[in-house]
Amino acid sequence: MNVYTKVITSLSLPLKRCCHTGIRNAAASQIVEVPTKSDHSRRGNLPDIIHDQFKIAVDDGEYGLVQVDRRPKFAFHLNGAVRRGLEHGEYRIGLHPGTMRIVTLSMPINLQDAYSVLLDGYHKKDLRREAQKLYHFIKNREPPLEKHVRDQKVAEMMAKIINSERVDPEHPNVIESDRNELLNIRDQRLKKQIRQHIYNHAPIDFSKHYNCMAYMMARLPADYAALVKAMSQLKAQLPDFAPSSMMDFGSGVGSATWAVDKVWPNQCQEVVNVDNSSEMNLLNEKLQRGGTLEGPYQQRSKRTFFRNYLPISATIKHNLVVMSRTLLELNSADARLRILDILWKTVTPGGCLLLVEDGRYQSFDLMLEAREFLRVGIEATGSGRRGIIVAPCPHQHSCPLLLKEKRYRKCTDSIMHLTLDKDTSTVPEETFSYLAVYKPKARDLVEGFKVANCNAWPRIVQPVKTSSHSIVRVCNKYGDLQELSVTNAKNGNLCRQVARRHKLGDLFPVELLPVDKHYQQEGKLYGMLKHHRRAMLPAPSNATTTEDDNENQG
């Protein structure tokens, strides 16, 4: 027996005497034999060989048994159906049921024509300048502070100002004229601090037609593209869902109306647009009539309605209710939850509520607030059945991003879209967050409602990092954030190619090993291996020991 064989044998023994013996008895699993010396020369260093003992064979349906490493970052394998589709040419590496590849999106021809007709009466250069200002204002907009939070911040500012004053205006020895002047200085300092440190959330004025035109120029292509992508994700998870009626709350210039006709052609027979601005509703109607109020409707000539207020009673229900870029405009959490409650009552059982906001963490915080309310709060208040999260989440648990710092709380998607500005050749990318919630029917609760099979696949929540191996950070079906490491040795070349071609917001088509089968003591194992390796390898002074001597020592 040579030194190499002694090391392998000695290092294998402690693993069989400690807590790791339970791995051999794992349900529906089998231990892979330790590789031979020839395997070692091909595979690499010693710890990698020892770690191969923690692979198990799992049943992948029709595909047969697949070996999986039990360590958390390797505990997955490529879905069997996707693997067969890739091998037989049914799918491509970057195009399978988990991806949503929409080509660079342009607005419908009818909408482009109406857009051009409306711009003919304006000086385009001045209007474009106003549109750019409005675009950046909306992009940097923040949600309003709650009243108690604002009052607390103001009180803290006032306390700091009072502590920094050399003369107390309230002191009885201060004469009246000086007291008034000092108090006035204090008020001025407080107002300056408020302007500098507290965001002034004011509603955008859309009472003027010119402001509505600037909004149309700034946001119509991007809003339309984001809604098309979000509705396409909803359609992918619920293939049998096709809305026959839709209500768009905060409709603006009607982006959702055009998007629903793009995703479900000739399916939506009724649309109700709700916006508190009469000028915005007028512009929306002109766009749907080809640019003038005298023209015919492009779709639903007798079933398109415009309202200024949301109906309080939910007697009229809709299959699809959309609220796009409106949560940020509501002035308090109470107002947001009250609106969500009314909208949820408006959704017919078997219908969906779709929320879309921009891709910043400030907006995603409001999306998380809405998600928790629709998931558990709606049932607690007695307003109806709780919703079933369809997209983007692959689970029905609390969002694991709540455990992260605010600036890292983001789960976004994106889409490239064309603009109608002929003076620029750039193709902008719109980043947004969205939430699709299904309202179950009574029989869905009895029989168990299921979305598409690919909903169990983990969702990619950060851009994929690729180098010698790929790092994919996902949100999985167990409600946890997980980092998956994809290598050729552990997962195969096909899985690695699939990982490299994925983007933020895609579903990663892999089957995860249940958490209770993970091996959790990777650090302890590495330390044990290093210790035994130092103990068993021969010292430099004994390098001339013969093979027979080593065998006798063994």
C-alpha positions as CSV (number, residue, x, y, z in Angstrom):
1,M,0.0,0.0,0.0
2,N,1.5,3.4,-1.0
3,V,1.2,6.7,0.8
4,Y,-1.6,7.9,-1.4
5,T,-3.8,4.9,-0.7
6,K,-3.1,5.2,3.1
7,V,-4.2,8.9,3.0
8,I,-7.5,8.1,1.2
9,T,-8.3,5.2,3.6
10,S,-7.5,7.1,6.7
11,L,-9.5,10.1,5.6
12,S,-12.5,8.0,4.9
13,L,-12.6,6.4,8.3
14,P,-13.5,9.4,10.4
15,L,-16.5,10.2,8.2
16,K,-18.0,6.8,9.0
17,R,-17.6,7.2,12.8
18,C,-19.1,10.7,13.2
19,C,-22.4,12.4,12.6
20,H,-22.1,12.1,8.8
21,T,-23.1,8.4,8.9
22,G,-26.7,9.4,8.6
23,I,-26.1,10.5,5.1
24,R,-25.9,6.8,4.0
25,N,-29.4,6.2,5.4
26,A,-31.1,9.2,3.8
27,A,-34.5,8.4,2.3
28,A,-34.5,7.5,-1.4
29,S,-30.7,8.0,-1.7
30,Q,-27.6,6.0,-2.1
31,I,-23.9,6.9,-1.5
32,V,-21.7,7.1,-4.5
33,E,-18.5,5.1,-4.1
34,V,-15.2,6.9,-3.4
35,P,-13.3,7.5,-6.7
36,T,-10.2,5.5,-7.4
37,K,-6.7,6.9,-7.9
38,S,-7.3,7.3,-11.6
39,D,-10.4,9.4,-10.9
40,H,-8.3,11.5,-8.5
41,S,-5.8,12.4,-11.3
42,R,-8.7,13.5,-13.5
43,R,-10.9,15.3,-10.9
44,G,-8.5,17.4,-8.9
45,N,-7.6,17.9,-5.2
46,L,-8.3,15.6,-2.3
47,P,-11.3,17.5,-0.7
48,D,-13.3,17.3,-3.9
49,I,-13.0,13.5,-3.9
50,I,-14.1,13.3,-0.3
51,H,-17.0,15.6,-1.0
52,D,-18.2,13.2,-3.7
53,Q,-19.4,10.9,-0.9
54,F,-22.2,13.4,-0.2
55,K,-23.8,13.0,-3.6
56,I,-27.2,11.2,-3.7
57,A,-29.2,9.8,-6.5
58,V,-32.7,11.3,-6.8
59,D,-35.5,10.3,-9.1
60,D,-36.1,12.8,-11.9
61,G,-39.3,11.2,-13.2
62,E,-39.0,9.8,-16.7
63,Y,-35.4,10.9,-16.9
64,G,-34.3,8.4,-14.3
65,L,-31.8,8.8,-11.4
66,V,-29.7,11.9,-11.2
67,Q,-26.8,12.4,-8.8
68,V,-27.0,15.6,-6.7
69,D,-24.5,17.1,-4.2
70,R,-26.1,17.6,-0.8
71,R,-24.3,20.8,0.0
72,P,-26.8,23.7,-0.3
73,K,-25.2,25.6,-3.1
74,F,-25.0,22.4,-5.3
75,A,-28.2,20.7,-4.1
76,F,-30.1,20.9,-7.4
77,H,-30.3,19.4,-10.9
78,L,-31.6,20.5,-14.3
79,N,-35.3,19.7,-14.8
80,G,-35.7,16.5,-16.8
81,A,-38.3,17.8,-19.2
82,V,-36.1,20.8,-20.0
83,R,-33.1,18.6,-20.4
84,R,-34.9,16.4,-22.9
85,G,-36.2,19.4,-24.8
86,L,-32.7,20.8,-25.1
87,E,-31.2,17.5,-26.2
88,H,-33.9,16.9,-28.8
89,G,-33.9,20.4,-30.1
90,E,-37.4,21.4,-28.8
91,Y,-35.9,24.2,-26.7
92,R,-32.9,26.4,-27.1
93,I,-30.4,27.2,-24.3
94,G,-31.8,30.7,-23.7
95,L,-35.4,30.0,-24.7
96,H,-37.5,27.5,-22.7
97,P,-40.6,27.7,-20.5
98,G,-38.7,29.5,-17.7
99,T,-37.6,32.4,-19.8
100,M,-39.7,35.3,-21.2
101,R,-37.9,36.7,-24.2
102,I,-39.9,39.5,-25.7
103,V,-38.2,41.2,-28.6
104,T,-37.6,44.9,-28.4
105,L,-41.2,46.2,-28.1
106,S,-42.8,48.9,-30.1
107,M,-46.2,50.4,-29.7
108,P,-49.1,49.2,-32.0
109,I,-49.4,51.0,-35.3
110,N,-52.8,52.5,-34.4
111,L,-51.4,53.9,-31.2
112,Q,-48.4,55.4,-33.0
113,D,-50.6,57.1,-35.5
114,A,-52.9,58.6,-32.8
115,Y,-49.8,59.7,-30.9
116,S,-48.5,61.5,-34.0
117,V,-51.8,63.2,-34.6
118,L,-52.0,64.5,-31.1
119,L,-48.4,66.0,-31.3
120,D,-49.1,67.9,-34.5
121,G,-50.7,70.8,-32.6
122,Y,-47.7,71.4,-30.3
123,H,-44.2,72.7,-30.5
124,K,-42.4,69.3,-30.2
125,K,-39.1,70.7,-28.9
126,D,-40.7,72.6,-26.0
127,L,-43.0,69.6,-25.2
128,R,-40.0,67.2,-25.3
129,R,-38.2,69.4,-22.8
130,E,-41.1,69.4,-20.4
131,A,-41.5,65.6,-20.9
132,Q,-37.8,65.1,-19.9
133,K,-38.3,67.1,-16.7
134,L,-41.4,65.2,-15.8
135,Y,-39.7,61.9,-16.6
136,H,-36.8,62.6,-14.2
137,F,-39.2,63.9,-11.6
138,I,-41.2,60.7,-11.7
139,K,-38.1,58.6,-11.7
140,N,-36.8,60.1,-8.5
141,R,-40.2,60.3,-6.8
142,E,-40.4,58.9,-3.3
143,P,-43.4,57.6,-1.3
144,P,-44.8,60.0,1.3
145,L,-43.8,59.7,5.0
146,E,-46.5,58.5,7.4
147,K,-47.7,61.3,9.6
148,H,-46.3,59.9,12.9
149,V,-42.9,59.3,11.2
150,R,-42.8,62.9,9.9
151,D,-43.9,64.3,13.3
152,Q,-41.1,62.3,15.0
153,K,-38.5,63.6,12.6
154,V,-39.6,67.2,13.0
155,A,-39.5,66.8,16.8
156,E,-35.9,65.5,16.6
157,M,-34.9,68.4,14.4
158,M,-36.5,70.9,16.8
159,A,-34.7,69.3,19.8
160,K,-31.3,69.6,18.0
161,I,-32.0,73.2,17.1
162,I,-32.9,74.1,20.7
163,N,-29.8,72.4,22.1
164,S,-27.6,74.4,19.8
165,E,-29.1,77.8,20.8
166,R,-26.9,80.0,22.9
167,V,-29.8,82.0,24.3
168,D,-33.1,80.4,25.4
169,P,-36.0,82.5,24.0
170,E,-38.3,81.2,26.8
171,H,-36.0,82.5,29.5
172,P,-37.9,85.2,31.7
173,N,-34.9,87.6,31.4
174,V,-35.2,87.9,27.6
175,I,-37.2,91.0,26.6
176,E,-40.2,90.6,24.4
177,S,-38.8,92.0,21.2
178,D,-35.7,89.8,21.4
179,R,-37.8,86.8,22.2
180,N,-39.9,87.2,19.1
181,E,-36.8,87.6,17.0
182,L,-35.2,84.4,18.5
183,L,-38.4,82.4,18.0
184,N,-38.6,83.6,14.4
185,I,-35.0,82.5,13.8
186,R,-35.8,79.1,15.3
187,D,-38.8,78.7,13.0
188,Q,-36.6,79.6,10.0
189,R,-34.0,77.1,10.9
190,L,-36.6,74.4,11.4
191,K,-38.2,75.1,8.0
192,K,-34.7,74.9,6.3
193,Q,-34.0,71.5,8.0
194,I,-37.4,70.2,6.8
195,R,-36.7,71.3,3.2
196,Q,-33.3,69.6,3.3
197,H,-34.1,66.3,5.0
198,I,-37.8,65.5,4.6
199,Y,-39.1,64.7,1.1
200,N,-42.0,66.9,0.1
201,H,-44.5,64.5,-1.5
202,A,-47.0,66.5,-3.5
203,P,-49.5,65.2,-6.1
204,I,-48.6,65.9,-9.8
205,D,-51.0,68.4,-11.4
206,F,-52.7,66.8,-14.4
207,S,-55.5,69.3,-14.5
208,K,-53.9,71.0,-17.6
209,H,-53.9,69.3,-21.0
210,Y,-50.3,70.3,-21.6
211,N,-49.1,68.4,-18.6
212,C,-51.0,65.3,-19.7
213,M,-49.4,65.6,-23.1
214,A,-45.9,65.8,-21.5
215,Y,-46.8,62.7,-19.5
216,M,-47.8,60.9,-22.6
217,M,-44.5,61.7,-24.3
218,A,-42.5,60.8,-21.2
219,R,-44.1,57.6,-20.1
220,L,-46.4,56.0,-22.7
221,P,-43.9,53.7,-24.5
222,A,-42.2,52.5,-21.2
223,D,-45.5,51.9,-19.3
224,Y,-46.9,50.0,-22.3
225,A,-43.8,47.8,-22.5
226,A,-43.8,47.1,-18.7
227,L,-47.5,46.1,-18.7
228,V,-47.0,43.8,-21.7
229,K,-44.2,42.0,-20.0
230,A,-46.1,41.7,-16.6
231,M,-49.2,40.5,-18.4
232,S,-47.1,38.0,-20.4
233,Q,-45.7,36.6,-17.1
234,L,-49.2,36.2,-15.8
235,K,-50.3,34.4,-18.9
236,A,-47.3,32.1,-18.7
237,Q,-48.2,31.1,-15.2
238,L,-52.0,30.8,-15.9
239,P,-52.3,29.6,-19.5
240,D,-56.0,29.1,-19.3
241,F,-56.7,32.6,-17.9
242,A,-58.1,35.1,-20.5
243,P,-59.9,38.2,-19.1
244,S,-63.2,39.2,-20.6
245,S,-63.4,42.5,-18.7
246,M,-60.7,44.7,-17.2
247,M,-60.7,47.7,-14.8
248,D,-57.6,50.0,-14.9
249,F,-57.3,52.1,-11.7
250,G,-55.1,55.1,-12.3
251,S,-55.4,54.5,-16.0
252,G,-53.4,57.6,-17.1
253,V,-53.2,57.6,-20.9
254,G,-54.5,54.0,-21.2
255,S,-51.4,51.9,-21.5
256,A,-53.1,48.9,-19.9
257,T,-55.9,48.9,-22.5
258,W,-53.4,48.6,-25.3
259,A,-51.3,46.0,-23.4
260,V,-54.3,43.7,-22.7
261,D,-55.1,43.6,-26.4
262,K,-51.5,42.8,-27.2
263,V,-51.3,39.8,-24.7
264,W,-54.9,38.5,-25.1
265,P,-56.0,39.5,-28.6
266,N,-59.8,39.8,-29.1
267,Q,-60.5,38.5,-25.6
268,C,-61.2,41.5,-23.4
269,Q,-64.7,42.8,-24.3
270,E,-65.0,45.5,-21.7
271,V,-62.6,48.1,-20.2
272,V,-63.3,50.6,-17.4
273,N,-60.7,53.3,-17.1
274,V,-60.6,55.1,-13.7
275,D,-58.5,58.3,-13.3
276,N,-59.3,61.4,-11.2
277,S,-58.0,63.7,-13.9
278,S,-60.7,64.6,-16.5
279,E,-58.0,65.9,-18.9
280,M,-56.1,62.5,-18.6
281,N,-59.3,60.6,-19.4
282,L,-59.9,62.9,-22.4
283,L,-56.4,62.2,-23.7
284,N,-56.9,58.5,-23.2
285,E,-60.1,58.6,-25.2
286,K,-58.4,60.5,-28.0
287,L,-55.7,57.9,-28.2
288,Q,-58.2,55.1,-28.5
289,R,-60.1,57.0,-31.2
290,G,-57.1,57.6,-33.4
291,G,-56.2,61.1,-32.1
292,T,-59.6,62.9,-32.2
293,L,-62.8,62.6,-30.4
294,E,-64.7,62.2,-33.6
295,G,-62.9,59.1,-34.8
296,P,-64.1,55.5,-34.1
297,Y,-62.8,53.4,-31.3
298,Q,-60.0,51.0,-32.3
299,Q,-61.5,48.3,-30.0
300,R,-64.7,47.9,-28.0
301,S,-66.7,50.8,-29.5
302,K,-69.6,50.4,-27.1
303,R,-67.8,48.8,-24.1
304,T,-65.1,51.3,-23.2
305,F,-65.9,53.5,-20.2
306,F,-64.1,56.4,-18.4
307,R,-64.6,57.2,-14.7
308,N,-63.2,59.8,-12.4
309,Y,-63.8,57.9,-9.2
310,L,-63.5,54.3,-8.0
311,P,-66.9,52.8,-7.3
312,I,-67.2,52.1,-3.6
313,S,-69.7,49.2,-4.0
314,A,-68.2,46.2,-5.8
315,T,-71.4,45.1,-7.5
316,I,-69.7,45.1,-10.9
317,K,-66.8,42.8,-11.0
318,H,-64.0,42.2,-13.5
319,N,-61.7,39.3,-14.4
320,L,-58.6,41.5,-14.4
321,V,-58.0,44.6,-12.3
322,V,-54.8,46.6,-13.0
323,M,-53.1,49.3,-10.9
324,S,-50.0,50.6,-12.6
325,R,-47.7,53.2,-11.0
326,T,-50.4,54.4,-8.5
327,L,-49.3,53.1,-5.1
328,L,-46.6,55.8,-5.0
329,E,-49.2,58.5,-5.5
330,L,-51.4,57.5,-2.5
331,N,-50.5,59.6,0.5
332,S,-50.6,57.0,3.3
333,A,-50.5,53.3,4.1
334,D,-54.1,53.5,5.2
335,A,-55.2,54.9,1.9
336,R,-53.2,52.3,0.0
337,L,-54.7,49.4,1.9
338,R,-58.2,50.8,1.6
339,I,-57.8,51.1,-2.2
340,L,-56.4,47.5,-2.4
341,D,-59.3,46.3,-0.3
342,I,-61.8,47.9,-2.8
343,L,-59.9,46.6,-5.8
344,W,-59.8,43.1,-4.4
345,K,-63.5,43.1,-3.9
346,T,-63.9,44.2,-7.5
347,V,-62.0,41.1,-8.8
348,T,-64.4,38.2,-9.7
349,P,-63.5,34.8,-8.3
350,G,-61.1,33.2,-10.8
351,G,-59.8,36.6,-11.8
352,C,-56.5,38.4,-11.1
353,L,-55.2,41.6,-9.6
354,L,-52.1,43.0,-11.3
355,L,-49.9,45.6,-9.7
356,V,-47.0,47.3,-11.5
357,E,-44.5,49.8,-10.1
358,D,-41.0,51.0,-11.1
359,G,-37.9,49.1,-10.3
360,R,-36.5,51.1,-7.3
361,Y,-36.5,49.7,-3.8
362,Q,-38.8,52.5,-2.6
363,S,-41.5,51.3,-4.9
364,F,-40.8,47.6,-4.1
365,D,-41.4,48.4,-0.4
366,L,-44.9,49.4,-1.3
367,M,-45.2,46.3,-3.3
368,L,-44.2,44.2,-0.3
369,E,-46.8,46.0,1.8
370,A,-49.5,45.2,-0.8
371,R,-48.3,41.6,-1.1
372,E,-48.6,40.9,2.6
373,F,-52.0,42.5,2.8
374,L,-53.4,40.4,-0.1
375,R,-51.7,37.3,1.2
376,V,-52.9,37.3,4.8
377,G,-54.3,40.7,5.7
378,I,-57.3,40.6,3.4
379,E,-58.6,37.4,5.1
380,A,-57.9,38.7,8.6
381,T,-60.1,41.8,7.9
382,G,-63.0,39.7,6.7
383,S,-62.9,41.3,3.2
384,G,-62.7,38.0,1.4
385,R,-60.5,35.0,0.6
386,R,-56.8,35.5,0.7
387,G,-55.0,35.8,-2.7
388,I,-52.7,33.2,-4.3
389,I,-49.4,34.7,-5.5
390,V,-49.0,33.8,-9.2
391,A,-46.0,35.8,-10.2
392,P,-43.2,36.6,-9.7
393,C,-43.0,34.6,-6.4
394,P,-42.6,30.8,-6.6
395,H,-44.0,30.4,-3.1
396,Q,-46.9,31.6,-0.8
397,H,-44.7,32.5,2.2
398,S,-43.6,35.8,3.5
399,C,-41.1,37.5,1.2
400,P,-37.5,36.6,2.3
401,L,-36.3,40.0,1.1
402,L,-37.9,41.5,4.2
403,L,-34.9,40.3,6.1
404,K,-32.5,42.4,4.0
405,E,-31.7,46.1,4.3
406,K,-34.1,48.4,2.5
407,R,-31.7,49.3,-0.3
408,Y,-31.3,45.6,-1.2
409,R,-35.0,44.8,-1.3
410,K,-35.7,44.5,-5.0
411,C,-37.2,41.9,-7.2
412,T,-37.4,43.3,-10.7
413,D,-37.9,42.5,-14.3
414,S,-37.0,44.5,-17.4
415,I,-37.8,44.9,-21.1
416,M,-36.3,46.8,-24.0
417,H,-38.6,49.1,-25.9
418,L,-38.5,51.6,-28.8
419,T,-39.4,55.2,-28.4
420,L,-41.2,57.5,-30.9
421,D,-38.4,60.1,-30.6
422,K,-36.7,60.2,-34.0
423,D,-33.9,62.3,-32.7
424,T,-32.4,59.5,-30.6
425,S,-31.0,56.1,-31.6
426,T,-30.8,54.6,-28.2
427,V,-33.1,51.7,-27.1
428,P,-34.0,52.3,-23.5
429,E,-34.6,49.4,-21.0
430,E,-37.5,49.7,-18.6
431,T,-37.0,48.1,-15.2
432,F,-40.1,47.5,-13.1
433,S,-41.5,45.4,-10.3
434,Y,-44.9,43.6,-10.5
435,L,-47.2,41.4,-8.5
436,A,-49.9,39.1,-10.0
437,V,-52.4,37.7,-7.4
438,Y,-55.1,35.2,-8.2
439,K,-58.5,35.3,-6.4
440,P,-59.5,31.6,-5.9
441,K,-62.9,30.2,-6.5
442,A,-64.6,28.0,-3.9
443,R,-63.7,24.8,-5.6
444,D,-60.1,25.9,-6.0
445,L,-59.8,25.9,-2.2
446,V,-61.3,22.4,-2.0
447,E,-59.4,20.8,-4.9
448,G,-56.2,22.7,-4.5
449,F,-55.3,25.4,-7.0
450,K,-52.1,25.0,-9.0
451,V,-50.4,27.3,-11.4
452,A,-48.1,26.2,-14.2
453,N,-45.5,23.5,-13.4
454,C,-42.7,26.0,-14.0
455,N,-43.9,28.1,-11.0
456,A,-42.1,25.7,-8.7
457,W,-38.8,26.7,-10.3
458,P,-36.8,29.3,-8.4
459,R,-36.9,32.9,-9.6
460,I,-33.6,34.7,-10.3
461,V,-33.5,37.8,-8.1
462,Q,-30.0,39.1,-9.0
463,P,-28.0,39.2,-12.2
464,V,-26.2,36.0,-12.9
465,K,-22.4,36.1,-12.3
466,T,-20.3,34.1,-14.7
467,S,-16.6,33.3,-14.6
468,S,-15.1,29.8,-14.2
469,H,-18.5,28.9,-12.8
470,S,-21.9,30.6,-12.7
471,I,-23.4,32.0,-9.5
472,V,-27.2,32.2,-9.6
473,R,-29.1,33.9,-6.7
474,V,-32.7,32.8,-6.5
475,C,-35.9,32.9,-4.5
476,N,-37.0,29.3,-4.2
477,K,-40.3,27.5,-3.6
478,Y,-39.6,27.1,0.1
479,G,-39.7,30.9,0.6
480,D,-35.9,31.3,1.0
481,L,-33.2,33.1,-0.8
482,Q,-30.5,30.7,-2.1
483,E,-27.2,31.0,-3.9
484,L,-26.6,28.2,-6.4
485,S,-23.2,27.5,-7.8
486,V,-23.3,25.9,-11.3
487,T,-20.2,24.1,-12.4
488,N,-19.4,21.6,-15.2
489,A,-18.1,19.0,-12.7
490,K,-21.1,19.2,-10.3
491,N,-24.0,20.0,-12.7
492,G,-22.9,19.2,-16.2
493,N,-22.1,21.4,-19.2
494,L,-25.7,21.7,-20.3
495,C,-26.9,23.1,-16.9
496,R,-24.0,25.5,-16.9
497,Q,-24.9,26.8,-20.4
498,V,-28.5,27.3,-19.3
499,A,-27.4,29.3,-16.3
500,R,-25.1,31.5,-18.3
501,R,-27.9,32.5,-20.6
502,H,-30.4,33.5,-17.9
503,K,-31.3,37.0,-16.9
504,L,-32.7,38.8,-13.9
505,G,-36.4,37.9,-13.5
506,D,-36.2,34.5,-15.3
507,L,-37.2,31.2,-13.8
508,F,-34.2,28.9,-13.4
509,P,-35.4,25.4,-14.6
510,V,-33.9,23.3,-11.9
511,E,-35.3,20.9,-9.3
512,L,-34.0,21.7,-5.8
513,L,-33.2,19.1,-3.1
514,P,-35.5,19.6,-0.1
515,V,-33.9,21.6,2.8
516,D,-34.1,18.6,5.2
517,K,-31.8,16.6,2.9
518,H,-29.1,19.3,2.7
519,Y,-25.7,18.8,4.2
520,Q,-25.0,21.8,6.5
521,Q,-21.5,21.3,7.9
522,E,-19.3,22.1,5.0
523,G,-16.9,24.3,7.0
524,K,-16.4,21.5,9.7
525,L,-15.7,18.9,7.0
526,Y,-13.0,21.1,5.4
527,G,-11.3,21.6,8.7
528,M,-11.4,17.9,9.5
529,L,-9.9,17.1,6.1
530,K,-7.0,19.5,6.5
531,H,-6.3,18.2,10.0
532,H,-6.2,14.5,8.9
533,R,-4.3,15.4,5.8
534,R,-1.5,17.0,7.8
535,A,-1.5,14.1,10.2
536,M,-1.3,11.3,7.6
537,L,1.0,12.7,4.9
538,P,4.7,11.8,5.5
539,A,7.1,14.4,6.8
540,P,9.8,15.8,4.4
541,S,12.6,14.0,6.3
542,N,11.0,10.6,5.5
543,A,10.5,11.3,1.9
544,T,12.9,8.4,1.0
545,T,10.8,5.8,2.8
546,T,10.2,2.8,0.6
547,E,6.8,1.6,-0.4
548,D,7.3,-1.7,1.6
549,D,8.1,0.4,4.7
550,N,4.9,2.4,4.2
551,E,2.9,-0.7,3.8
552,N,4.3,-2.2,7.0
553,Q,3.4,1.1,8.9
554,G,-0.2,0.8,7.6
